[in-house]
């Protein structure tokens, strides 16, 4: 048995938050607002997490002051109904009590953001998202023009940096470059959680949480072993949105499971709500997520390796799998496309690798496509270190494709046959293989190119089981004293984006601060 009174701690606070991102920042501020001393432990060298790279889209409703400024009538009941209606099947396994408390906390959370300095674009976006019946979507304003400050120049920086500034002003302490390795509980599966062990510059650091520990470490999409237990198709070739800035390493989920937490399946990564698996948009680089482009001015570009070629028109290329064959209509951007990409379509390599995942996907195009798209097929726009290739012939292109996840070379004759067949479809004006309407452009003008176009993973839609107070629940359905969770580390309600993350972060901070040790 561990006795916190017999241990030595390098740091301690009433509430310790692990993770300084979308959920951790509101958790820290909320706990501080309710009188607790707060310490935030962050593995990265800076604050912001996944949220700082987001689009800053925060559709919170229920009758917010921003909605009222636009004459929009809304209520918590309507928010709840919108997210439990039969026409929203992605929420069919959501825990209704979590949806209910989330709906009730929508409007107060928006006011909380405004009170803590988050600035929103005054124009209401007309798009109705997340199964809303009335407009609720406002977007935070980009924090600054400095990519060094915003990391990628995204509107989410307006949320993350303003919340960070408010937290620091209110007395929250941040410990950066501290990576949690385990949760401290009196006994492994019983007793109270009272802190964590973290790694910092090669040393173990013991940190005590007198009232509550909040797990807000993000999701698990970067952890191949973890994610393939949920969906065996999501093998190592699939990269994760936000990397190399914020790997979603499952550290919070694993630490919680180690002390008895239950895991709540809210949907598989390939079948949950929101863009959990995304068709890439920036091809020819490792991390081509559509809403984040790593440009040279970003402090992360030296790790990202390339900006990527932004596809304006998918008519300009074909997509082939790991054996050089087309597998679907390239113009489609639906779950049908994603599921086709995640499967092998009967095309296995000789050694059977990729039997669960679909393997690498390559965009194949020619110099005429480069001209139409106005691409620069050279660094820094592409990364030739395994993610972009060029040759004067299709056979030569196949021979040059080498990548850590391309376990066998594409056979030159296979890629030649694919391109020849495609060109015949252009001549005929139809695609009998995958029904792509009116194929427009041949691939016949050298040089020829192959660009990494494998789908990107985004959300984690499952996580540690929590109750309406964001307390973590164990495998017997009992609350683990002193342990809370919010954000993508938490399961039960698979809602994409910042609204769920922020609301439950605020709840977790409040409840931890008000708890009795």
Protein Blocks (a to p, Z undefined) as FASTA:
>chain_A
ZZfklpccfbdcfbdcedjdfklmmmmmmmmmnopacddddfbfbehijmlmmgoiacde
hhiaklmmnopacdfklmmmmmmcfklmmlmmgcfklmmmmmmmmmmmmmmmmmnopacd
fbdcfbdgehiabdfbdcdddfblcfklnonopaklmmmmmmmmmmmmnopacdehiacf
bdcdfbfkgcjdfbdcddeehiacddddfkbccddebpaklmmklmmmmomklcfklcce
hiaklccehlmmmmmmmnopacddfbdfklmgcjfbccdfbghiablcfkbccdfklmkl
mmnopabjadfblklpccddfkopafbdfkbccfklmmmmmpnnopacfkopaklmnoja
dddddfklmmmnopafbdfkbcfehpaccdfbfklmmmmmccfklmbacdfklmmmmmmm
mmmmmmnopafknopahifbdcfbccdddddfbdcdfbdcbdcdddfkopacdfkopace
hiacedjlbghiacehjklmmmmmmmmmmmmmmpcZZ
